Amino acid sequence: MDYEKGIKSARTIADIFEVVKEMIREYLGAEQAGLMVGITDLGTHSHGFIGAFYSMDANMIIINKKPLARILQTNPPIYNHYLFHIMLHEYIHSIGSFDEAQTRQLVYEMSQHYFGEKHIVTQLATNIAKFMPSLTYPNTGFQPPKDINIDFVTGIDRKNTNYIN
């Protein structure tokens, strides 16, 4: 699969997630069925944020929509690559890698292997802090979540739900 083409041509979060799952299947020979993905406001701070997290109890990846909105305002060309990066990281957690340092290392190794050292995905894995101006709102301090309702992404588990019309 041409992963770069898959990322660039993706129109939805579910499309990007299909690229993530295929890469994990190819590289690690693993997959996680029944996973859900949701988007909500997790808040931000001018120096950082939680981009996403994996809930083992719910078998769910939750993505923070604040950085996504900020990317669309400041640097739209990295939107799909950022989503790919955070979903790759959280999907690796979902298949059993719970050590944060180990997961970050694996994300970097996979990014470098498939995209090369200079690619935006590998740069995000190497040093996401250099992208902070595109990911956070400057001089705002802590912005608590305004709405914690979760919007679930449809079409995430396509392989295991092909019986639904």
Secondary structure, DSSP 8 states (H G I E B T S, - for coil): --HHHHHHH--SHHHHHHHHHHHHHHHHS---TT-EEEEE---BBTTB---EEEETTTTEEEEEHHHHHHHHHH-GGGHHHHHHHHHHHHHHHHTT---HHHHHHHHHHHHHHHH-TTSHHHHHHH-GGGGHHHHS-TT---B--S----EE-TTTTGGG-TT--
